[in-house]
């Protein structure tokens, strides 16, 4: 049965085509088969770009609309929310100074998990690409480098050597 009700969204939103969804780091959650896995989060965003409907996208990945909104409110969901908002064309209202500080533990989690990017072809969700998070790796290395004690001059010879 086809839904004959008119689409309540504006004509601009209905006609807007997304060609590229920004890569994001999945929301860190406890591992569960029936939960919001990183792949399920990426699939949701891909289907959201395709359908422009949070309810349809959540249903297609086997989750509820309410759980999608709960996921949005979780700590560490900033990149997921930014990708969601980019898909729906929501203006970015956050200031750079409002970003929370990223702990070393969170950087290591991002390194292990990587970044996900849903792929669209002709306005339809077709796949998800998982890439390493090089930005997090470089940030962790820089932070660890600052924590290391200063080294002696590496050009100097060791004691008792050479005489």
N, C-alpha and C positions, 0 to 999 in steps of 0.2 A: 504494500500500500504506500503510495507516495504522499508526502506531506504537502498539502495544497495551501497552507498558510503562507502569507508573504514573509519574506526574510526581514526581521526587525533591524538588521544592521544597515548602516548608511551605504549608499551606492558606491562611495569612495572605498570603503573597506571591502565591499563585495568584489570590486573590480581590481583592487590592488594585488599585484602579483609579487611574490617574494622569489628572488632568484638565488639568494644565498643567506643561509642562517649562520649567525656567528658561532664559532666554536665556544664551548663552555666546559668548565670543570663541574662534574656532577655533584649534587648535594651529598655530603658524607652521611651515610646512614648505616645502621646495623644490617649485615647481610641477611636477606630473606628471599626465598624463591618467589613468594607472592607479594613482595614489596616493590618499592621504587628502585629497581636496580639501575646502574648507570645506563645500560642499553635501553631500558624501558623509559627512562627520562629523555633520552635522545629521540626515541621513537615518538614519544608524546609531542615533543617540539616539532618534529617533522610532520606529524599528522595535524598538529595545530596550524602549521603554515599551509597545509593543503586544504583543510576544512574551514579554518577560521572559527572553529567551535570548540570550546574547552570541553564541553560535555561529550561530543563525538570523539574527540581525540583521546580523552581519558577512557571512554568505554572501549575503544578499539585496542587499547593497550591493556585492558583488563582491570582498570582502576576506576575509582569514582571521581566525580568532579570535586567533591569536598576534599578528598585526599590530595588532589592536585593543588588546591589552595592551601592545605596544611603544609605540603611540601614547600611551597613558595615562602612560607613564614619561618621555616627552619633556619637555624644558624648555619652559615656557610653556603646559603643559596643565592648569593649575590649574582654570580655569573648566570645561573639558571634563570633567575628573574630578569636579568638584562636581555637574555636571548628571547624569553617569552615576550617581553615588552617590545623588542625590536620586531618580532613577528607581527604583533598586533598594531604596530605603529604608535605605541604610546610614547609620548615625549619623555626624554630622560630628565628627571627632576632632581637626581641626586648630584651632590657636589663632590668633587674629588676629595675634599678634606673630610668627608663623612665616611670614607671607606675604613673598615675596621683594620687594625694591624694584624698582619698574618704571622702566626707563630711558626717556629721552626718545625714543630710537629705537623702543622697544617701543610707546610711546604713539602715535607716528605710524603704526606698523603697524596698531594697533587702529583708528585713525581711518580709514585706507584700507580695511581689511577689513570693519569693521562687526561687528554682533552677529547671531547666528542663533538662531532659536527654532522648534523643530519644533512643529507644531500637531496636536493630537489631536481627533477628533470621535467620540464614542461609543466611546472606547478604541482607536480605530484611527488610525494615522498617515495624515494627508491632505496636508500641505504643510509648507513651511518658509518662515518670514518672515525677511527680512534687513532689519535696521534700522541706522541710523548709530549709532556709539558716542559719544553726547553726553558721557558721563562722561569718556571719554578725551580728548575735545576740550577740555573745560573744565580738566582736569588739565594738559594740555599748555600751554594758554594761561596758566594760573597759574604754571607752572614757567618759561615763557619770560619772563613779566612779572618774576619774581624775578631772572632773569639779566640783564635790561636795566639799563643804568646809570641812576642817579637823574637825573630831568629837573630843569631849572630851574623856577622858579615860572612857570607858564603865564599868570598874570595880569599879569605885568610886561611893559612895552612893550619891543620890541627897541631895541638901541642906535641912537642917531641918528634915532629915529623920533618924530615929533610935535613937534619944536622947530624 
